[in-house]
Amino acid sequence: MNRRAIFLEVLGIPAEWVPRQPAGDEVGEEAGVPLAVEPAESVVAEAPAEVRAEALTEAPAIPRAAPVIDPADAALELAETVEAFDVPPPSPPPAPRAAAPVSRLPDPSGRAAAIAAMAWPDLADGVAGCTACGLCESRTQTVFGVGDTQADWMLVGEAPGENEDLQGEPFVGQAGKLLDNMLGALGLARGQNVYIANVLKCRPPGNRNPEPDEVAACEPYLRRQIALIQPKVIVVLGRFAAQSLLRATTPIGKLRGTVHQYEGIPVVVTYHPAYLLRTLTDKARAWEDLCLAREVHDRAGAEA
């Protein structure tokens, strides 16, 4: 019995031809007679059942050969598939956008010289569109100033507050009302022979104190305003405005009561109206400062 034939039959291989032994003495290569063969099925059919079972347990696993694929054909098929579905190649992620930088003029001296040559309308437009410091990013609007551009009196405060930032005019609200009363005591009124401005034209966030670079950016505008108005006297309101205009670190208590000079124009220092609303006892001192400013004004008028 041919055990290999039984294995192949159990594994489902249909036929294998095996040699059949001829009868007689004519077996062998010398006889020159071709050997007859019979199908393996006939041999397998005669095998007992126990041999079939043994073949199932002993039959080795015959691995299936992987189909051979031509690399050129595979590449062509892949290209045709991509083209059929029109799949675009992946694009790189967009680069993060950089925050737009605040406009700066590279030459501060050149910027100051340009502002110093501006006429009044150009100066107002320059302030409205100014981006020379970071305050432009948080302001509602600029606060250029208000009043008579040919006034004898000029009042200079520190910076716009919340109400000023909303309305675009300096000294509004309760502090503005007190300032108007102070002017009325001198026989003056807002817009009549008085011009009111600030050191800064934009409100610092949270009404904080201005930074040195912010003061430096705005100083050319105030300097040009004073040069165009040419007042007979400047009244500075508050410590910060006084120290900025006079380039001093002296406390306001020592600055007031004395006549100072700015570009040849007399300067009198007094308290800020907002401070006077909190400290009523200093209103008498503020009145003294205003009386000093009136004397300076009158003396300048007599000399003109």
CYANA upper distance limits for C-alpha pairs under 8 A (distance plus 0.5 A):
  1 MET  CA     43 VAL  CA      7.59
  1 MET  CA     47 ALA  CA      7.97
  2 ASN  CA      6 ILE  CA      7.26
  2 ASN  CA     43 VAL  CA      7.73
  3 ARG  CA      7 PHE  CA      6.89
  3 ARG  CA     55 ALA  CA      8.48
  4 ARG  CA      8 LEU  CA      6.78
  5 ALA  CA      9 GLU  CA      6.65
  5 ALA  CA     16 GLU  CA      7.56
  5 ALA  CA     40 ALA  CA      6.43
  5 ALA  CA     41 GLU  CA      8.49
  5 ALA  CA     43 VAL  CA      7.98
  5 ALA  CA     44 VAL  CA      7.02
  6 ILE  CA     10 VAL  CA      6.76
  6 ILE  CA     43 VAL  CA      8.38
  6 ILE  CA     44 VAL  CA      5.85
  6 ILE  CA     47 ALA  CA      8.10
  6 ILE  CA     51 VAL  CA      8.50
  6 ILE  CA     52 ARG  CA      7.32
  6 ILE  CA     55 ALA  CA      7.29
  7 PHE  CA     11 LEU  CA      6.75
  7 PHE  CA     52 ARG  CA      8.38
  7 PHE  CA     55 ALA  CA      5.84
  7 PHE  CA     56 LEU  CA      7.90
  7 PHE  CA     59 ALA  CA      6.56
  8 LEU  CA     12 GLY  CA      6.81
  8 LEU  CA     13 ILE  CA      5.74
  8 LEU  CA     14 PRO  CA      8.14
  8 LEU  CA     15 ALA  CA      8.48
  9 GLU  CA     13 ILE  CA      6.02
  9 GLU  CA     14 PRO  CA      6.92
  9 GLU  CA     15 ALA  CA      8.04
  9 GLU  CA     41 GLU  CA      7.92
  9 GLU  CA     44 VAL  CA      7.50
 10 VAL  CA     52 ARG  CA      7.78
 10 VAL  CA     55 ALA  CA      7.54
 10 VAL  CA     56 LEU  CA      7.21
 11 LEU  CA     59 ALA  CA      8.21
 14 PRO  CA     41 GLU  CA      8.37
 15 ALA  CA     39 PRO  CA      6.89
 15 ALA  CA     40 ALA  CA      6.21
 15 ALA  CA     41 GLU  CA      7.15
 16 GLU  CA     39 PRO  CA      6.97
 16 GLU  CA     40 ALA  CA      5.90
 17 TRP  CA     37 VAL  CA      6.66
 17 TRP  CA     38 GLU  CA      6.67
 17 TRP  CA     39 PRO  CA      5.91
 17 TRP  CA     40 ALA  CA      6.43
 18 VAL  CA     37 VAL  CA      6.09
 18 VAL  CA     38 GLU  CA      6.84
 18 VAL  CA     39 PRO  CA      7.53
 18 VAL  CA     40 ALA  CA      7.13
 19 PRO  CA     35 LEU  CA      7.03
 19 PRO  CA     36 ALA  CA      6.76
 19 PRO  CA     37 VAL  CA      5.09
 19 PRO  CA     38 GLU  CA      7.46
 20 ARG  CA     35 LEU  CA      7.41
 20 ARG  CA     36 ALA  CA      6.21
 20 ARG  CA     37 VAL  CA      5.59
 20 ARG  CA     38 GLU  CA      7.05
 21 GLN  CA     27 VAL  CA      8.25
 21 GLN  CA     35 LEU  CA      8.18
 21 GLN  CA     36 ALA  CA      8.34
 22 PRO  CA     26 GLU  CA      8.18
 22 PRO  CA     27 VAL  CA      6.99
 22 PRO  CA     35 LEU  CA      7.95
 22 PRO  CA     36 ALA  CA      8.15
 23 ALA  CA     27 VAL  CA      8.04
 26 GLU  CA     31 ALA  CA      5.97
 26 GLU  CA     33 VAL  CA      8.23
 27 VAL  CA     31 ALA  CA      6.88
 27 VAL  CA     33 VAL  CA      8.46
 28 GLY  CA     32 GLY  CA      8.07
 29 GLU  CA     33 VAL  CA      8.22
 38 GLU  CA     42 SER  CA      7.96
 39 PRO  CA     43 VAL  CA      7.94
 40 ALA  CA     44 VAL  CA      6.66
 41 GLU  CA     45 ALA  CA      6.47
 42 SER  CA     46 GLU  CA      7.19
 43 VAL  CA     47 ALA  CA      7.31
 47 ALA  CA     51 VAL  CA      7.00
 47 ALA  CA     52 ARG  CA      7.59
 48 PRO  CA     52 ARG  CA      7.24
 49 ALA  CA     53 ALA  CA      6.92
 50 GLU  CA     54 GLU  CA      6.74
 51 VAL  CA     55 ALA  CA      6.71
 52 ARG  CA     56 LEU  CA      7.00
 53 ALA  CA     57 THR  CA      7.16
 54 GLU  CA     58 GLU  CA      6.54
 55 ALA  CA     59 ALA  CA      5.97
 69 ILE  CA     73 ASP  CA      7.87
 69 ILE  CA     74 ALA  CA      7.52
 70 ASP  CA     74 ALA  CA      6.87
 71 PRO  CA     75 ALA  CA      6.69
 72 ALA  CA     76 LEU  CA      6.75
 73 ASP  CA     77 GLU  CA      6.67
 74 ALA  CA     78 LEU  CA      6.72
 75 ALA  CA     79 ALA  CA      6.70
 76 LEU  CA     80 GLU  CA      6.71
 77 GLU  CA     81 THR  CA      6.71
 78 LEU  CA     82 VAL  CA      6.78
 79 ALA  CA     83 GLU  CA      6.63
 80 GLU  CA     84 ALA  CA      6.51
 81 THR  CA     85 PHE  CA      6.91
 82 VAL  CA     86 ASP  CA      6.37
 82 VAL  CA     87 VAL  CA      6.38
 83 GLU  CA     87 VAL  CA      7.49
102 VAL  CA    131 THR  CA      6.93
102 VAL  CA    132 ALA  CA      7.88
102 VAL  CA    133 CYS  CA      7.71
102 VAL  CA    134 GLY  CA      7.28
103 SER  CA    131 THR  CA      6.03
103 SER  CA    132 ALA  CA      6.59
103 SER  CA    133 CYS  CA      8.36
104 ARG  CA    131 THR  CA      7.53
104 ARG  CA    132 ALA  CA      5.78
104 ARG  CA    133 CYS  CA      7.94
105 LEU  CA    111 ARG  CA      7.26
105 LEU  CA    132 ALA  CA      7.65
107 ASP  CA    111 ARG  CA      6.80
108 PRO  CA    112 ALA  CA      6.65
109 SER  CA    113 ALA  CA      6.65
110 GLY  CA    114 ALA  CA      6.70
111 ARG  CA    115 ILE  CA      6.79
112 ALA  CA    116 ALA  CA      6.58
112 ALA  CA    220 PRO  CA      6.08
113 ALA  CA    117 ALA  CA      7.05
114 ALA  CA    118 MET  CA      7.28
115 ILE  CA    123 LEU  CA      7.50
115 ILE  CA    220 PRO  CA      6.93
115 ILE  CA    221 TYR  CA      7.27
115 ILE  CA    224 ARG  CA      7.51
116 ALA  CA    220 PRO  CA      7.50
116 ALA  CA    221 TYR  CA      8.47
116 ALA  CA    223 ARG  CA      8.33
116 ALA  CA    224 ARG  CA      6.09
118 MET  CA    122 ASP  CA      6.21
118 MET  CA    123 LEU  CA      6.12
118 MET  CA    224 ARG  CA      8.32
119 ALA  CA    123 LEU  CA      6.56
120 TRP  CA    124 ALA  CA      6.76
120 TRP  CA    225 GLN  CA      8.37
120 TRP  CA    228 LEU  CA      8.00
121 PRO  CA    125 ASP  CA      6.76
122 ASP  CA    126 GLY  CA      6.48
123 LEU  CA    127 VAL  CA      6.81
123 LEU  CA    221 TYR  CA      7.73
124 ALA  CA    128 ALA  CA      6.77
124 ALA  CA    144 PHE  CA      7.12
125 ASP  CA    129 GLY  CA      6.85
126 GLY  CA    130 CYS  CA      6.32
127 VAL  CA    142 THR  CA      7.41
127 VAL  CA    144 PHE  CA      7.18
127 VAL  CA    201 LYS  CA      7.83
127 VAL  CA    221 TYR  CA      7.89
128 ALA  CA    141 GLN  CA      7.96
128 ALA  CA    142 THR  CA      6.21
128 ALA  CA    144 PHE  CA      8.09
130 CYS  CA    136 CYS  CA      7.59
131 THR  CA    135 LEU  CA      8.30
131 THR  CA    136 CYS  CA      5.97
132 ALA  CA    136 CYS  CA      8.26
132 ALA  CA    217 ALA  CA      6.52
133 CYS  CA    213 ASP  CA      7.83
133 CYS  CA    214 GLU  CA      6.41
133 CYS  CA    217 ALA  CA      6.98
134 GLY  CA    138 SER  CA      8.30
134 GLY  CA    214 GLU  CA      8.30
135 LEU  CA    139 ARG  CA      6.76
135 LEU  CA    202 CYS  CA      6.69
135 LEU  CA    203 ARG  CA      7.51
135 LEU  CA    204 PRO  CA      6.84
135 LEU  CA    205 PRO  CA      8.36
135 LEU  CA    214 GLU  CA      8.14
136 CYS  CA    202 CYS  CA      7.51
138 SER  CA    203 ARG  CA      8.48
138 SER  CA    204 PRO  CA      8.46
138 SER  CA    205 PRO  CA      7.46
139 ARG  CA    165 ASP  CA      7.31
139 ARG  CA    202 CYS  CA      6.59
139 ARG  CA    203 ARG  CA      6.58
139 ARG  CA    204 PRO  CA      8.37
140 THR  CA    165 ASP  CA      6.32
140 THR  CA    166 LEU  CA      6.75
141 GLN  CA    165 ASP  CA      6.40
141 GLN  CA    166 LEU  CA      7.51
141 GLN  CA    168 GLY  CA      6.71
141 GLN  CA    202 CYS  CA      7.65
142 THR  CA    165 ASP  CA      7.36
142 THR  CA    168 GLY  CA      6.68
142 THR  CA    201 LYS  CA      5.96
142 THR  CA    202 CYS  CA      5.63
142 THR  CA    203 ARG  CA      8.37
143 VAL  CA    160 PRO  CA      7.30
143 VAL  CA    164 GLU  CA      7.50
143 VAL  CA    165 ASP  CA      7.26
143 VAL  CA    168 GLY  CA      5.24
143 VAL  CA    169 GLU  CA      6.04
143 VAL  CA    170 PRO  CA      6.96
143 VAL  CA    201 LYS  CA      5.43
143 VAL  CA    202 CYS  CA      6.74
144 PHE  CA    168 GLY  CA      8.01
144 PHE  CA    169 GLU  CA      7.85
144 PHE  CA    197 ALA  CA      7.27
144 PHE  CA    198 ASN  CA      8.32
144 PHE  CA    201 LYS  CA      6.27
145 GLY  CA    169 GLU  CA      6.77
145 GLY  CA    170 PRO  CA      6.71
145 GLY  CA    195 TYR  CA      7.81
145 GLY  CA    196 ILE  CA      6.15
145 GLY  CA    197 ALA  CA      4.96
145 GLY  CA    198 ASN  CA      7.65
146 VAL  CA    169 GLU  CA      7.05
146 VAL  CA    170 PRO  CA      7.60
146 VAL  CA    191 GLY  CA      7.34
146 VAL  CA    195 TYR  CA      6.37
146 VAL  CA    196 ILE  CA      5.95
146 VAL  CA    197 ALA  CA      7.25
147 GLY  CA    151 ALA  CA      8.33
147 GLY  CA    190 ARG  CA      6.77
147 GLY  CA    191 GLY  CA      4.33
147 GLY  CA    192 GLN  CA      7.25
147 GLY  CA    193 ASN  CA      8.06
147 GLY  CA    194 VAL  CA      6.24
147 GLY  CA    195 TYR  CA      4.71
147 GLY  CA    196 ILE  CA      6.64
148 ASP  CA    191 GLY  CA      5.68
148 ASP  CA    192 GLN  CA      6.49
148 ASP  CA    193 ASN  CA      6.14
148 ASP  CA    194 VAL  CA      6.13
148 ASP  CA    195 TYR  CA      5.76
149 THR  CA    195 TYR  CA      6.97
149 THR  CA    228 LEU  CA      8.23
149 THR  CA    229 ILE  CA      5.98
150 GLN  CA    193 ASN  CA      7.63
150 GLN  CA    229 ILE  CA      5.73
150 GLN  CA    230 GLN  CA      7.91
150 GLN  CA    231 PRO  CA      7.91
151 ALA  CA    192 GLN  CA      7.91
151 ALA  CA    193 ASN  CA      4.67
151 ALA  CA    194 VAL  CA      5.52
151 ALA  CA    195 TYR  CA      6.60
151 ALA  CA    229 ILE  CA      7.11
151 ALA  CA    230 GLN  CA      8.38
151 ALA  CA    231 PRO  CA      6.45
152 ASP  CA    193 ASN  CA      6.30
152 ASP  CA    194 VAL  CA      7.03
152 ASP  CA    230 GLN  CA      8.02
152 ASP  CA    231 PRO  CA      4.86
152 ASP  CA    232 LYS  CA      5.40
152 ASP  CA    233 VAL  CA      7.10
152 ASP  CA    297 HIS  CA      8.23
153 TRP  CA    193 ASN  CA      6.76
153 TRP  CA    194 VAL  CA      5.26
153 TRP  CA    195 TYR  CA      6.90
153 TRP  CA    231 PRO  CA      5.98
153 TRP  CA    232 LYS  CA      6.73
153 TRP  CA    233 VAL  CA      5.95
153 TRP  CA    234 ILE  CA      6.62
153 TRP  CA    235 VAL  CA      8.12
153 TRP  CA    297 HIS  CA      8.43
154 MET  CA    194 VAL  CA      6.12
154 MET  CA    195 TYR  CA      5.29
154 MET  CA    196 ILE  CA      6.36
154 MET  CA    197 ALA  CA      8.21
154 MET  CA    231 PRO  CA      6.60
154 MET  CA    233 VAL  CA      6.99
154 MET  CA    234 ILE  CA      5.33
154 MET  CA    235 VAL  CA      6.78
155 LEU  CA    194 VAL  CA      7.91
155 LEU  CA    195 TYR  CA      6.77
155 LEU  CA    196 ILE  CA      5.29
155 LEU  CA    197 ALA  CA      6.83
155 LEU  CA    234 ILE  CA      6.28
155 LEU  CA    235 VAL  CA      5.33
155 LEU  CA    236 VAL  CA      6.39
155 LEU  CA    237 LEU  CA      7.63
156 VAL  CA    196 ILE  CA      6.52
156 VAL  CA    197 ALA  CA      5.51
156 VAL  CA    198 ASN  CA      5.56
156 VAL  CA    199 VAL  CA      7.25
156 VAL  CA    234 ILE  CA      7.78
156 VAL  CA    235 VAL  CA      6.89
156 VAL  CA    236 VAL  CA      5.44
156 VAL  CA    237 LEU  CA      6.52
156 VAL  CA    241 ALA  CA      7.46
157 GLY  CA    196 ILE  CA      8.35
157 GLY  CA    197 ALA  CA      6.83
157 GLY  CA    198 ASN  CA      4.96
157 GLY  CA    199 VAL  CA      6.76
157 GLY  CA    236 VAL  CA      6.74
157 GLY  CA    237 LEU  CA      5.49
157 GLY  CA    238 GLY  CA      7.21
157 GLY  CA    241 ALA  CA      6.14
157 GLY  CA    272 HIS  CA      7.97
158 GLU  CA    198 ASN  CA      5.73
158 GLU  CA    199 VAL  CA      5.70
158 GLU  CA    200 LEU  CA      6.98
158 GLU  CA    237 LEU  CA      7.79
158 GLU  CA    238 GLY  CA      7.49
158 GLU  CA    240 PHE  CA      6.65
158 GLU  CA    241 ALA  CA      5.18
159 ALA  CA    198 ASN  CA      5.81
159 ALA  CA    199 VAL  CA      6.45
159 ALA  CA    200 LEU  CA      5.29
159 ALA  CA    201 LYS  CA      7.01
159 ALA  CA    202 CYS  CA      7.31
159 ALA  CA    203 ARG  CA      6.54
159 ALA  CA    204 PRO  CA      8.02
159 ALA  CA    210 PRO  CA      8.37
160 PRO  CA    164 GLU  CA      5.68
160 PRO  CA    165 ASP  CA      6.45
160 PRO  CA    170 PRO  CA      6.70
160 PRO  CA    171 PHE  CA      8.08
160 PRO  CA    198 ASN  CA      7.66
160 PRO  CA    200 LEU  CA      7.67
160 PRO  CA    201 LYS  CA      7.33
160 PRO  CA    202 CYS  CA      6.68
160 PRO  CA    203 ARG  CA      5.29
160 PRO  CA    204 PRO  CA      8.21
160 PRO  CA    207 ASN  CA      8.46
161 GLY  CA    165 ASP  CA      6.52
161 GLY  CA    203 ARG  CA      6.30
161 GLY  CA    204 PRO  CA      8.35
161 GLY  CA    207 ASN  CA      6.49
162 GLU  CA    166 LEU  CA      6.90
162 GLU  CA    203 ARG  CA      7.73
162 GLU  CA    207 ASN  CA      8.00
163 ASN  CA    167 GLN  CA      6.65
163 ASN  CA    172 VAL  CA      6.97
163 ASN  CA    173 GLY  CA      7.21
164 GLU  CA    168 GLY  CA      5.83
164 GLU  CA    169 GLU  CA      5.74
164 GLU  CA    170 PRO  CA      5.94
164 GLU  CA    171 PHE  CA      7.09
164 GLU  CA    172 VAL  CA      6.65
165 ASP  CA    169 GLU  CA      7.99
165 ASP  CA    202 CYS  CA      7.71
165 ASP  CA    203 ARG  CA      6.65
170 PRO  CA    176 GLY  CA      8.33
170 PRO  CA    196 ILE  CA      7.41
170 PRO  CA    197 ALA  CA      6.99
170 PRO  CA    198 ASN  CA      7.71
171 PHE  CA    175 ALA  CA      6.74
171 PHE  CA    176 GLY  CA      4.74
171 PHE  CA    177 LYS  CA      8.47
171 PHE  CA    179 LEU  CA      8.03
172 VAL  CA    176 GLY  CA      4.68
172 VAL  CA    177 LYS  CA      7.37
173 GLY  CA    177 LYS  CA      6.88
174 GLN  CA    178 LEU  CA      6.87
174 GLN  CA    274 ALA  CA      8.30
175 ALA  CA    179 LEU  CA      6.75
175 ALA  CA    273 PRO  CA      5.66
175 ALA  CA    274 ALA  CA      5.54
175 ALA  CA    277 LEU  CA      7.76
176 GLY  CA    180 ASP  CA      6.69
176 GLY  CA    273 PRO  CA      7.95
177 LYS  CA    181 ASN  CA      6.85
178 LEU  CA    182 MET  CA      6.79
178 LEU  CA    273 PRO  CA      6.82
179 LEU  CA    183 LEU  CA      6.75
179 LEU  CA    273 PRO  CA      6.65
180 ASP  CA    184 GLY  CA      6.60
180 ASP  CA    189 ALA  CA      7.18
180 ASP  CA    190 ARG  CA      7.22
181 ASN  CA    185 ALA  CA      6.79
182 MET  CA    186 LEU  CA      7.31
182 MET  CA    287 TRP  CA      8.40
183 LEU  CA    187 GLY  CA      6.95
183 LEU  CA    188 LEU  CA      5.43
183 LEU  CA    189 ALA  CA      6.29
183 LEU  CA    190 ARG  CA      8.06
184 GLY  CA    188 LEU  CA      5.59
184 GLY  CA    189 ALA  CA      6.39
186 LEU  CA    290 LEU  CA      8.19
186 LEU  CA    294 ARG  CA      8.03
188 LEU  CA    192 GLN  CA      7.10
188 LEU  CA    193 ASN  CA      7.59
188 LEU  CA    194 VAL  CA      7.79
189 ALA  CA    193 ASN  CA      8.06
189 ALA  CA    194 VAL  CA      7.60
190 ARG  CA    194 VAL  CA      6.66
190 ARG  CA    195 TYR  CA      8.01
191 GLY  CA    195 TYR  CA      7.04
197 ALA  CA    222 LEU  CA      8.32
198 ASN  CA    222 LEU  CA      8.07
198 ASN  CA    241 ALA  CA      8.35
199 VAL  CA    215 VAL  CA      7.53
199 VAL  CA    218 CYS  CA      7.32
199 VAL  CA    219 GLU  CA      7.26
199 VAL  CA    222 LEU  CA      6.91
199 VAL  CA    241 ALA  CA      6.89
199 VAL  CA    244 SER  CA      8.14
199 VAL  CA    245 LEU  CA      8.25
200 LEU  CA    210 PRO  CA      8.36
200 LEU  CA    214 GLU  CA      7.97
200 LEU  CA    215 VAL  CA      6.98
200 LEU  CA    218 CYS  CA      6.21
200 LEU  CA    219 GLU  CA      8.21
201 LYS  CA    218 CYS  CA      7.36
203 ARG  CA    207 ASN  CA      7.19
204 PRO  CA    208 ARG  CA      6.26
204 PRO  CA    209 ASN  CA      7.64
204 PRO  CA    210 PRO  CA      6.89
210 PRO  CA    214 GLU  CA      6.76
210 PRO  CA    215 VAL  CA      7.14
211 GLU  CA    215 VAL  CA      6.94
212 PRO  CA    216 ALA  CA      6.67
213 ASP  CA    217 ALA  CA      6.62
214 GLU  CA    218 CYS  CA      6.85
215 VAL  CA    219 GLU  CA      6.35
215 VAL  CA    244 SER  CA      8.14
216 ALA  CA    220 PRO  CA      8.17
218 CYS  CA    222 LEU  CA      7.28
219 GLU  CA    223 ARG  CA      6.52
220 PRO  CA    224 ARG  CA      6.60
221 TYR  CA    225 GLN  CA      6.71
222 LEU  CA    226 ILE  CA      6.74
223 ARG  CA    227 ALA  CA      6.71
224 ARG  CA    228 LEU  CA      6.61
225 GLN  CA    229 ILE  CA      6.62
226 ILE  CA    230 GLN  CA      6.14
226 ILE  CA    231 PRO  CA      7.61
230 GLN  CA    265 ILE  CA      8.42
231 PRO  CA    265 ILE  CA      7.85
232 LYS  CA    265 ILE  CA      7.02
232 LYS  CA    266 PRO  CA      7.64
232 LYS  CA    297 HIS  CA      6.41
232 LYS  CA    300 ALA  CA      6.81
232 LYS  CA    301 GLY  CA      8.07
233 VAL  CA    265 ILE  CA      6.74
233 VAL  CA    266 PRO  CA      5.74
233 VAL  CA    267 VAL  CA      6.46
233 VAL  CA    268 VAL  CA      8.10
233 VAL  CA    293 ALA  CA      7.43
233 VAL  CA    296 VAL  CA      7.37
233 VAL  CA    297 HIS  CA      6.29
234 ILE  CA    265 ILE  CA      7.69
234 ILE  CA    266 PRO  CA      6.82
234 ILE  CA    267 VAL  CA      5.25
234 ILE  CA    268 VAL  CA      6.80
235 VAL  CA    267 VAL  CA      6.35
235 VAL  CA    268 VAL  CA      5.42
235 VAL  CA    269 VAL  CA      6.35
235 VAL  CA    270 THR  CA      7.69
235 VAL  CA    293 ALA  CA      7.51
236 VAL  CA    241 ALA  CA      6.82
236 VAL  CA    242 ALA  CA      6.19
236 VAL  CA    267 VAL  CA      7.54
236 VAL  CA    268 VAL  CA      6.70
236 VAL  CA    269 VAL  CA      5.34
236 VAL  CA    270 THR  CA      6.72
237 LEU  CA    241 ALA  CA      6.86
237 LEU  CA    242 ALA  CA      7.44
237 LEU  CA    269 VAL  CA      6.85
237 LEU  CA    270 THR  CA      5.85
237 LEU  CA    271 TYR  CA      5.84
237 LEU  CA    272 HIS  CA      5.10
237 LEU  CA    273 PRO  CA      7.96
238 GLY  CA    242 ALA  CA      6.71
238 GLY  CA    252 ILE  CA      7.85
238 GLY  CA    269 VAL  CA      7.92
238 GLY  CA    270 THR  CA      6.69
238 GLY  CA    271 TYR  CA      5.16
238 GLY  CA    272 HIS  CA      4.72
239 ARG  CA    243 GLN  CA      6.62
239 ARG  CA    251 PRO  CA      7.46
239 ARG  CA    252 ILE  CA      5.67
239 ARG  CA    271 TYR  CA      7.69
239 ARG  CA    272 HIS  CA      8.21
240 PHE  CA    244 SER  CA      6.51
241 ALA  CA    245 LEU  CA      6.50
242 ALA  CA    246 LEU  CA      6.39
242 ALA  CA    247 ARG  CA      8.41
242 ALA  CA    248 ALA  CA      8.27
242 ALA  CA    252 ILE  CA      7.93
242 ALA  CA    255 LEU  CA      8.45
242 ALA  CA    269 VAL  CA      6.97
243 GLN  CA    247 ARG  CA      5.79
243 GLN  CA    248 ALA  CA      5.19
243 GLN  CA    249 THR  CA      6.25
243 GLN  CA    250 THR  CA      7.58
244 SER  CA    248 ALA  CA      7.38
245 LEU  CA    262 TYR  CA      8.09
246 LEU  CA    261 GLN  CA      8.40
246 LEU  CA    262 TYR  CA      7.47
250 THR  CA    254 LYS  CA      7.11
250 THR  CA    255 LEU  CA      7.10
251 PRO  CA    255 LEU  CA      6.97
252 ILE  CA    256 ARG  CA      6.54
252 ILE  CA    269 VAL  CA      8.02
252 ILE  CA    270 THR  CA      8.14
252 ILE  CA    271 TYR  CA      8.32
255 LEU  CA    269 VAL  CA      6.83
256 ARG  CA    268 VAL  CA      7.29
256 ARG  CA    269 VAL  CA      5.30
256 ARG  CA    270 THR  CA      6.29
256 ARG  CA    289 ASP  CA      7.54
257 GLY  CA    268 VAL  CA      7.96
257 GLY  CA    269 VAL  CA      7.81
257 GLY  CA    289 ASP  CA      6.87
257 GLY  CA    292 LEU  CA      8.07
258 THR  CA    268 VAL  CA      7.23
258 THR  CA    269 VAL  CA      8.20
259 VAL  CA    266 PRO  CA      6.73
259 VAL  CA    267 VAL  CA      6.15
259 VAL  CA    268 VAL  CA      5.86
259 VAL  CA    269 VAL  CA      8.44
260 HIS  CA    266 PRO  CA      6.13
260 HIS  CA    267 VAL  CA      5.28
260 HIS  CA    268 VAL  CA      6.91
261 GLN  CA    265 ILE  CA      5.91
261 GLN  CA    266 PRO  CA      5.14
261 GLN  CA    267 VAL  CA      5.90
262 TYR  CA    266 PRO  CA      6.96
262 TYR  CA    267 VAL  CA      7.11
266 PRO  CA    296 VAL  CA      7.89
267 VAL  CA    293 ALA  CA      8.45
268 VAL  CA    289 ASP  CA      7.50
268 VAL  CA    292 LEU  CA      7.96
268 VAL  CA    293 ALA  CA      6.45
269 VAL  CA    289 ASP  CA      7.49
270 THR  CA    286 ALA  CA      6.25
270 THR  CA    289 ASP  CA      6.33
270 THR  CA    290 LEU  CA      8.22
271 TYR  CA    275 TYR  CA      7.17
271 TYR  CA    276 LEU  CA      7.37
271 TYR  CA    286 ALA  CA      6.67
272 HIS  CA    276 LEU  CA      6.98
273 PRO  CA    277 LEU  CA      6.86
274 ALA  CA    278 ARG  CA      7.34
275 TYR  CA    279 THR  CA      6.56
276 LEU  CA    280 LEU  CA      6.03
276 LEU  CA    281 THR  CA      8.41
276 LEU  CA    282 ASP  CA      6.88
276 LEU  CA    283 LYS  CA      6.55
279 THR  CA    283 LYS  CA      8.10
282 ASP  CA    286 ALA  CA      6.84
283 LYS  CA    287 TRP  CA      6.73
284 ALA  CA    288 GLU  CA      6.91
285 ARG  CA    289 ASP  CA      6.91
286 ALA  CA    290 LEU  CA      6.87
287 TRP  CA    291 CYS  CA      6.74
288 GLU  CA    292 LEU  CA      6.80
289 ASP  CA    293 ALA  CA      6.78
290 LEU  CA    294 ARG  CA      6.71
291 CYS  CA    295 GLU  CA      6.84
292 LEU  CA    296 VAL  CA      6.83
293 ALA  CA    297 HIS  CA      6.63
294 ARG  CA    298 ASP  CA      6.54
295 GLU  CA    299 ARG  CA      6.55
296 VAL  CA    300 ALA  CA      6.60
297 HIS  CA    301 GLY  CA      6.65
298 ASP  CA    302 ALA  CA      6.70
299 ARG  CA    303 GLU  CA      6.77
300 ALA  CA    304 ALA  CA      6.73
